[in-house]
Amino acid sequence: MLGLRTILYPAPDLAKGKTFYTEVLGHPPYFDEPFYVGFEAFGFELGLVPDAIPGSTGARAYWGVEDIEGEWKRLLALGAVPHEPIQDVGEGIKHAAVLDPFGNVFGIIVNPHFTTDRVR
């Protein structure tokens, strides 16, 4: 196993998905074709797939953030919808989730125990 590399989100309207995730990530995709849009996301891949079925019951990834309250507000301002409120689960770890414009779960997490030296 090599760790998290890619998370795919269904996006039946690729233009809307590109706009939303360009704002979320702060840069445009590096790969942009009618069958797949790929963003570099902090060393990982966030991919948009136009022919997949959106929803909140599929796989979930949590993206690390420094300020969960601030990021929560920013995502909502960009058009995301609350899905799971910020929860303190102990030992300094907090997580939450929003739904993107297509109903996919986009998780965020603060985890002071995570270090990049274990990423391979």
C-alpha positions, 0 to 999 in steps of 0.5 A: 500500500502506498497511501492516499493518491486520488479521490474521485468525485462524480461531477455531471456538470464538469464546468460547475465542478471545475469552478467549485474545486478551482475555488476550493483549491485555489488553482485550476486543474492541470488536466482538463478533458471531457472525460476527466478533470484532474487537480493537483491537491497538496500532493494528491489527486482530486479528480472529477468524473462526468459519468459517475453517479453523485451522492453521499454514500460512496467513499469519503476522504478527509482533507487536512486543514489548519483552521476547521472553523474558517475552512467550514465557513469558506466552503459554505460561502463557495456554495457547499452545503453542510453535511456533518457539523464540526465534531471534536472527537478528542485528542485535538482532532476535529472533523466535518463534512460538506456536500459539494454542488453534486451531493458528494461528501467533501470531508475536512479534518484537523489532526495534530497527530498527522505528520507528512513524514509518514506519507510515502 
